[in-house]
Amino acid sequence: MASRRGPELGSATAIPSMYREQALQQQIMQLKQQQHLQQQILLQQYQVQQQQLAEQHQKQLQDFLEQKKKMEEEARAERERREKERLVAIKNKEKREQSAVASSEVKQKLQDLC
């Protein structure tokens, strides 16, 4: 009987070890599938974040360019305003000087009268 039990025990332990090996292989496959799914999820999250950052960067760039354009327009308008003021001042100065300076004809008539 001992000889019967020996082979039975050997075959009895072989079957559970085969099941354990199969169960381990199945767990490995499940873990690999889980890992693959997690990688896909991470990749999708990365792509979403990348898209959001690209959109945010584009918006910031547009805002910056709009602000720069506005500042350039304000500077141009200020230059035009100053130039206009300068021309008005010159024009007003010329009027004052002209009214103070007599023409040669007026000078001649004044001399004739004196």
ABEGO torsion letter per residue (X at the ends): XAAAAAAAAAAAAAAAAAAAAAAAAAAAAAAAAAAAAAAAAAAAAAAAAAAAAAAAAAAAAAAAAAAAAAAAAAAAAAAAAAAAAAAAAAAAAAAAAAAABBBAAAAAAAAAAX
